[in-house]
């Protein structure tokens, strides 16, 4: 290259469009910088950034960090940004995220959508389909051929999120204290949880949870202990995962019933860290789902959900974006 020029200089001058696609979850945030063909040029990661589990300032710091890191190697300004984030179905949260983006100051077109829509687009493109998400929280979301949408779940860890990581982790903690009381069967989860949390007895859970304030992502992380215990033949852990699968399928069944899709052919996308990390949970969901929507093809999401945000950002930059509308 001529003196004073870099590969990123040459690339930025030869490509006509750039977008940022962001997937902001309860545990991690992923930002992708892509060109007009959807080719990924940078991928950056940050901590959790949802307004339900973090303050607005903390969310702003994470979003600013991942975007700045993605753009730093390239002297460009994105033509559009799509932020997929939990809570984007509510006008108040959409406004809060748009305010954050204005303060960050990139001065470009910004669209804020549900993280579930981003995951569905990543796994099913623009066709009708359903996504079942089990990350730190959980939600089921669907879109029909007419562009109508429905959702179930996604109420947050206090009101719902059944089948998600926090729910599974909380169920593990409950199993430990119930076993200690003699109100429920003994479980391998007791030793696993105490070792993971560096505690000597279940009584110490009171201080760990209430006084020191065990954060949501840490509780969700206990879901892996449930996986381990279930693999070792622990009936209590297996029952927790069975209940989780039932809750996830019930949420998705509500979605397809309201959309009138139960007999249709469509993809069902399994997304979220816990559906990928706990094969038994994904397998149980798949088996149960065949009874609800027998013509649906279940597929795991094997790419970053943020790639769906890239697709939506490109449509926004081109002026062709059409978002689903809720029933």
C-alpha positions, 0 to 999 in steps of 0.5 A: 500500500502507498505510504500512510495507507492501511488495509482498513483505509483501502477497505473503508474507501471501497465499500459503500455501506457499513452497519452495526448489528448489536445483540444485548443480552443479560449476560453478554453483548455482541456487536458486529460491523458488516459491509453492504453484503453482510460480510462481518468485518469486526466482532466485539464483546461486552458484558450484559446490557439490558435495562431490566438487569442493569442501570441505564448508565451501565447499559450505555457504557457497554453499548458505547464500548462494543461500538467504539471497539468495532469501529476503531480499526476503521475510519468509517461511520455506520449507515445504520445501527440495529440494537436487539435488546430485551424489553424493546417491545415496550415504548419506554425501553425503546425511548431509553435505548434511543436516548442512550444512542443519541448521547453516544453520538454516532448520528446515524439511523438507529432501530431498536428491536426485541432481542427475540426478533434479532434471533429469529431473523438470524435463524430464519431470515425473513420467512415466518417462524418461531424462536424459543430463547433460553438465555439468562431469561427466556421468551418465545416469539413468532412471526407469520406470513402476514408480518404479524407477531406474537410473544410469550414470556420475557417478563423478567426474573421476578415475574417469569422467564420460566425455563431460562438460565436464572429460573433454572439456577434459582430452581437449583438453589431451591432444591438445595435448601428444600433437601437440607430441610428434609422437605424434598429428596437429597440431590447432587446439586447440594455438593455442586452448588456449595462447591461452586459458591465456596460455601460450607453449608446451605445455611450460608446461602442466606448471606450469599443471596440476601446480604452479598447480593448474588447477581442474576448472571451468577444465578443463571450460571448455576444452570450448568450445575443442573446439567452436570447433575442430570447427566450423573443421574440426579432425579431432582436435576432431571426434573428441573430440566424437564419443567424448564422444557415444558415451560419453554414449549408452553410459551411457544405454543401460546405464540403459534396458537395466537398466530394460527400457525400450529399446522403450518410449515415453518422453522423453529429456532432454538436460541440462547446460551442455555439451550445450546449448553444443555443438550438434554434441554434442547432435545426435550424441547424438540420432542415436545414441540413435535406434538404442538407443531408437527410440521415445523423444522426445529433448528439450533441457532449456530451463528451469533444472534447479532447477525440478525441485527446486521440484516435488519440494519442493512434493511434500515439503511436501504429504507426497506425495513418492515418490522412485524406488528403485534397482534 
